[in-house]
């Protein structure tokens, strides 16, 4: 890995504080070096130029005063002059030599105590008409040689050379460099100290945020949230100790006048932002957010504990079922008692297996996008060991552990249904009693025919008369027909009087209508009541039980008879005493209508007729349970019963059921 890649790797994985510190130091160093270099260049240039000017000034001073000595050829005074100029004050550290040449280039005088180096007299050192500055090396020493002409009037009589020691100049520059380096070092040290303190101050809120985030990500919300300058106890917050109270942000967002206690919450000591930079305000906002999450988490935990308690202690079995897989995700202890499976066995079990006849309808309803809560009455479920029992089922969609699920509450109604069956059976026995006269008449007719036929054959036998073969066969055939008719009546009575089975079957609604009329028709005709049948031939079957539907038809027909008798008597030949029974299908529903020509029902009483023990009959002529039982039976099979009545114009009861295969739950 190259140095550049190592630096990028280190910079990438360094903390914000190190990045800020490095960035600030780099910026300060860059600026300091740039300023130092520029300053050094300016100062060194100025210093060198100043020294050169001083050298020129010395040269011109010697040239002005030494011209007369050259003309007089007074060499001793000329030497005195250049020695005085070279050794004056600090010049002795700067001036290396001064020598004077005449116009022919002959050396007249110099300040060196040794022989003047040849390099100074060589052709390489050339003078000109004006001042000249050259950097030369004399005996390994760099010298700035400054030459100036010595003029007398218009004539040049000589040249003076002043050598400035470059080492002395460099030493001055070196002192200047050291001063600058010291200044830059001091600036860097101050910058490091200040940057370290500043970056620590800037990154401290971020470090606190990181610490809080790490703790929260571990699920620890019980970390202290108050800042160093605060003395605030969470117990002082009413919303913390009483989660039924809304918190401050509810007060502010409700847009209504808050109660007194809520106004106190709105000025919550905890919720306030410190004045400062954006990072400090971000820290305050994050702390307030954590406080809100902590508060709601506490409320959520309390809510979960409350509903978990209700879930576990509920008197009815409750399941949580995954919609996609139909598997049971959770179940309360009551399910173990009712279904006979352990909880481990129930978890993961296919919910449809508990009620294979009906539970698939529930799952299909929610998988096809059905919403809201749905009620499924009187479903057949099975305990462990395939023991059947009946339940009512409520199902509502929920989200359980991130999955689309439904929560299903089940109520065991087996005992209730048995009592209901007993009540219906008692109603049947009462109906059989009411039908006894008509049944006796129906049975009496074939018995009379049988008796007449048998007596005819007996009389012919006693009289010794021969019965023609044709007559014998006709009498025997008639006796057999009447026996079959009596047997049919008896079978219908036995079927009607049998206790209803709770298992559903496919029923053609025309069949129970014909069965009831086979028993009642003759009796009603004796009361001068005629039946009109308008039964559809292509009626779809419904999921119900024929025996119970017979009970419904019987109750409706019996009520129709009572309504007709209320407004006319059997002997009134002009009265319209009819009962019309229709059947048909409409939009997936199969229906049966029982219409009478009775006196009708008042509108204010129509909504009461299906209430238990409601009756308009005199005392001793009915308990008001017939229509209530009828309503319950129709609802049990997912049907509906409606009433359309007009005073003095009769009543129509219409019961309708979903065709087989189209039955589902009812939305709550």
Secondary structure, 3 states (H helix, E strand, C coil): CCHHHHHHHHHHCCCHHHHHHHHHHHHHHHHHHHHHHHHHHHHHHHHHHHHHHHHHHHHHHHHHHHHHHHHCCCHHHHHHHHHHHHCCCCHHHHEEEEEEEECCCCEEEECCCCCCCHHHHCCCCCCCCCCEEEEEEECCEEEEEEEEEEEECCEEEEEEEEEEEHHHHHHHHHHHHHHHHHHHHHHHHHHHHHHHHHHHHHHHHHHHHHHHHHHHHCCCCCCCCCCCCCCCCHHHCHHHHCCCCCCHHHHHHHCCCCCHHHHHHHCCCCCCCCCCCHHHHHHHHHHHHHHHHHHHHHHHHHHHHHHHHHHHHCCCEEEEEECCCCEEEEECHHHHHHHCCCHHHHCCCEHHHHCCCCHHHHHHHHHCCCCCCEEEEEEEEEECCCEEEEEEEEEEEEEECCEEEEEEEEEECHHHHHHHHHHHHHHHHHHHHHHHHHHHHHHHHHHHHHHHHHHHHHHHHHCCCCCCHHHHHHHHHHHHHHHHHHHHHHHHHHHHHCCCCCCCEEECHHHHHHHHHHHHHHHHHHCCCEEEEECCCCCCCEEECHHHHHHHHHHHHHHHHHHHHHHCCCCCCCCCCEEEEEEEEECCEEEEEEEECCCCCCHHHHCCCCCCCCCCCCCCCCCCCHHHHHHHHHHHCCCEEEEEEECCCEEEEEEEEEECCCCCCEEC
